[in-house]
């Protein structure tokens, strides 16, 4: 009796796994990696005229010992960081000033994400401002993401969080050539 239950359970697990593989195999392979180096238009409701300059800085995975498949694009992505510089053409308004920052994005949960602390990110009701922590997370495949803003109990306000979707659109190459792999790593993981 126990053998039958065990075989039935194994058959059920096998069926679920087979169904998952069949459903997944219908999807085309996706490329994961750093987005192209360049200038991007940042699009978010209520924000205009913002450009992001994104450049990738990577280590060569062939010099690491902890990865088995050096041709895997995910391995390449986890060895990279994105330098993101956000700018506006004018810095007149408070909204413009909040869009001028820089950060270093890393791959986490298949999204490029980074955090920026803005010293005057939230406007206080009685005047003045207080800090916020802003997190940007986006997909290199769709160039869409989420901008999350957090602030504590400051200037009479309750702690708060807001999330807004955003998208990026490539509009041009970076202003100068980028050396994506500045270090050479040999077979025993010595980089120079």
C-alpha positions as CSV (number, residue, x, y, z in Angstrom):
1,X,0.0,0.0,0.0
2,X,2.8,2.4,0.9
3,X,4.6,1.6,-2.4
4,X,1.5,2.5,-4.4
5,X,1.2,5.8,-2.6
6,X,4.8,6.6,-3.2
7,X,4.6,5.8,-6.9
8,X,1.4,7.8,-7.2
9,X,3.0,10.8,-5.5
10,X,6.1,10.5,-7.7
11,X,3.9,10.3,-10.8
12,X,2.1,13.4,-9.7
13,X,5.3,15.3,-9.1
14,X,6.7,14.1,-12.5
15,X,3.5,15.3,-14.2
16,X,3.7,18.8,-12.7
17,X,7.4,19.1,-13.6
18,X,6.7,17.9,-17.2
19,X,3.9,20.3,-17.6
20,X,6.1,23.2,-16.3
21,X,8.8,22.2,-18.8
22,X,6.3,22.0,-21.7
23,X,4.8,25.4,-20.9
24,X,8.2,27.0,-20.5
25,X,9.7,25.5,-23.6
26,X,7.2,27.5,-25.7
27,X,8.8,30.8,-24.6
28,X,11.8,32.0,-26.7
29,X,15.2,32.3,-25.0
30,X,15.7,35.7,-23.4
31,X,19.0,37.6,-23.3
32,X,19.9,38.9,-19.9
33,X,22.7,41.3,-19.4
34,X,23.6,44.9,-19.0
35,X,21.6,47.2,-21.3
36,X,23.6,49.0,-24.0
37,X,25.8,51.8,-22.8
38,X,24.1,55.1,-23.8
39,X,21.9,58.0,-23.0
40,X,18.3,57.1,-22.1
41,X,15.1,59.2,-21.7
42,X,13.6,58.5,-18.3
43,X,9.8,58.5,-18.5
44,X,7.6,58.7,-15.3
45,X,4.3,60.4,-14.7
46,X,4.9,63.9,-13.3
47,X,8.6,63.9,-14.3
48,X,9.9,65.4,-17.6
49,X,13.1,66.3,-19.3
50,X,15.2,63.7,-17.4
51,X,18.1,61.8,-19.1
52,X,20.0,58.8,-17.7
53,X,23.5,58.0,-18.8
54,X,24.1,54.3,-18.3
55,X,27.5,52.7,-18.6
56,X,28.4,49.2,-17.5
57,X,31.6,48.2,-15.7
58,X,32.2,44.5,-15.7
59,X,34.7,41.9,-14.4
60,X,35.6,39.1,-16.8
61,X,33.9,35.9,-15.5
62,X,36.6,33.7,-17.0
63,X,38.9,34.8,-14.1
64,X,36.5,33.6,-11.4
65,X,36.6,30.2,-9.9
66,X,33.0,30.0,-8.6
67,X,31.2,29.9,-11.9
68,X,31.0,26.8,-14.1
69,X,29.6,28.1,-17.3
70,X,31.4,31.3,-18.4
71,X,29.2,31.6,-21.6
72,X,26.0,32.0,-19.6
73,X,24.6,35.6,-20.0
74,X,23.4,35.6,-16.4
75,X,27.0,34.9,-15.2
76,X,28.1,37.9,-17.2
77,X,25.4,40.1,-15.8
78,X,26.2,39.3,-12.2
79,X,29.8,40.3,-12.8
80,X,28.7,43.8,-13.9
81,X,27.5,47.1,-12.3
82,X,25.7,49.9,-14.0
83,X,26.8,53.5,-13.4
84,X,23.6,55.6,-13.7
85,X,23.9,59.4,-13.9
86,X,20.5,61.2,-13.9
87,X,20.4,64.8,-15.2
88,X,18.0,67.5,-16.2
89,X,18.8,70.3,-18.7
90,X,17.8,72.9,-16.0
91,X,18.1,72.9,-12.3
92,X,15.7,75.7,-11.5
93,X,12.8,74.0,-9.7
94,X,12.9,71.6,-6.7
95,X,11.5,68.8,-9.0
96,X,14.5,69.4,-11.4
97,X,17.0,69.2,-8.5
98,X,15.6,65.9,-7.2
99,X,16.2,64.3,-10.6
100,X,20.0,65.1,-10.5
101,X,21.8,62.1,-8.9
102,X,24.0,59.2,-9.6
103,X,23.9,55.5,-8.5
104,X,25.4,52.1,-9.1
105,X,23.0,49.4,-10.1
106,X,23.5,45.7,-9.5
107,X,21.5,42.7,-10.7
108,X,19.2,41.5,-8.0
109,X,16.2,39.2,-8.6
110,X,16.7,39.6,-12.4
111,X,16.3,43.4,-12.1
112,X,18.9,46.1,-12.1
113,X,18.4,48.1,-8.9
114,X,20.0,50.9,-7.0
115,X,19.2,53.1,-4.1
116,X,19.6,56.9,-3.8
117,X,19.3,59.0,-0.6
118,X,17.8,62.4,-1.4
119,X,18.4,64.8,1.5
120,X,15.4,67.0,0.5
121,X,13.2,64.3,-1.1
122,X,9.9,65.1,0.8
123,X,8.4,68.6,1.1
124,X,7.3,69.3,4.7
125,X,3.8,70.9,5.2
126,X,5.1,73.8,7.2
127,X,8.0,74.5,4.8
128,X,11.4,72.9,4.5
129,X,12.2,69.3,3.5
130,X,13.3,65.9,4.8
131,X,15.2,63.0,3.4
132,X,13.9,60.1,1.4
133,X,15.3,56.8,0.2
134,X,14.5,56.2,-3.5
135,X,15.0,52.8,-5.1
136,X,15.0,52.3,-8.8
137,X,14.6,48.7,-10.2
138,X,14.3,47.9,-13.9
139,X,14.5,45.1,-16.4
140,X,17.1,45.2,-19.1
141,X,14.8,43.3,-21.4
142,X,11.8,45.6,-21.3
143,X,13.5,48.8,-20.0
144,X,10.6,49.3,-17.6
145,X,10.7,49.4,-13.8
146,X,9.5,50.7,-10.5
147,X,10.6,53.8,-8.6
148,X,9.9,53.4,-4.9
149,X,10.2,56.3,-2.5
150,X,10.3,55.9,1.3
151,X,10.4,58.4,4.1
152,X,10.2,58.1,7.9
153,X,8.1,60.0,10.4
154,X,9.4,63.5,9.6
155,X,8.2,67.0,10.0
156,X,4.8,66.0,11.3
157,X,4.2,63.4,8.5
158,X,3.5,59.7,9.0
159,X,6.0,57.3,7.4
160,X,5.2,56.9,3.8
161,X,5.9,54.9,0.7
162,X,5.0,55.5,-3.0
163,X,5.7,53.3,-6.0
164,X,5.5,54.6,-9.6
165,X,6.3,52.8,-12.8
166,X,8.8,54.2,-15.2
167,X,10.4,53.3,-18.6
168,X,13.6,54.0,-20.3
169,X,14.2,54.7,-24.0
170,X,17.6,54.6,-25.6
171,X,18.2,57.9,-27.5
172,X,22.0,57.8,-28.2
173,X,25.4,56.5,-27.4
174,X,27.4,57.6,-24.4
175,X,29.4,60.8,-24.8
176,X,32.7,59.0,-24.9
177,X,33.9,55.4,-25.6
178,X,33.4,53.1,-22.6
179,X,35.8,50.4,-21.6
180,X,33.4,47.8,-20.2
181,X,36.1,45.3,-19.1
182,X,38.9,47.5,-17.6
183,X,40.7,44.6,-15.9
184,X,42.1,41.4,-17.5
185,X,41.7,38.3,-15.4
186,X,43.8,35.2,-16.0
187,X,42.8,31.6,-15.5
188,X,43.8,31.6,-11.8
189,X,41.6,34.6,-10.9
190,X,44.4,37.2,-10.8
191,X,43.2,40.4,-12.3
192,X,45.4,43.3,-13.5
